[in-house]
Amino acid sequence: MPKLKTKSSVKKRFKLTASGKVRSGQAGKRHGMIKRTNKQIRNQRGTAIMSDPDARIIKKFMPYG
C-alpha cells in the first residue's frame, strides 16, 4: 500500500500533544487589536487545545500524527 500524505496546511498550523490532543494558535489575533480588550489580548497568548469535534477533522488530515 502507498503511504498516505499529510495535508501541508495542517502540518504548518497544528501540533499533537503527547496525549493526542490537537494544539493550535489562538484565533482572532491577526488584526484589529485596538478593538479588543486588554483582557482578551492577554488571554489569547500562546496556543489553545481544539475541541474534540474539530480535532477529529484535523486528525484525518494527519494520518501519522
N, C-alpha and C positions, 0 to 999 in steps of 0.2 A: 504493500500500500504506500502511496506517496505521503509525504509529510504534509500536515496542514499548515497554512500560512497564518501568521498573526497579522491583524489589521495594523497598518503603520500608524494610523492616527491614535489608536488605543495604546500602542506601545509607547508613544510620546507623552500621553496625558495621564495614564493611570499606573499604579503600582499595587501589588498584592501584599498584604501584611502576612506575618508568619501564621496567623490563624486562618488565612484565606479570605479576609475581608478586602474590599476594594477601597483604596485610598486615592483621593483626587484633590486638586486645588479647589479652593473655595470659589463659589460662584458669586458674581456681582461685584468684582473688584477691578474691572478693566478701565472704566472711566466714570466720570460723574461723581467724584469723591466729595465735591463741595456739597452736594445734596444729602449725602449720607451723614448720619450722626456719628460722633466720635466713638460711641459705644459700639455701633455697628462695624466701623472700620477696625476697631480693636478686636472684636470677636471674630472677624474674618481673617485673622492672621493664620499662617500655616496651612495645614491641609484638613480635609474632612473625610469621614468614613461614609461611603454611599449607603443608601437604604437597600434592603435586600432585593426588592423587585428590580431596581436599577442595576444593582451589582450583577444580577443573573444575566442581564443583557450583555454587560461588558465582558463577563467571563466567557461568553460564547465566542467573542472575538479574540480571546487569548487562550487558545487550546492547550498550551503548555505552561500556563501560569506566569 
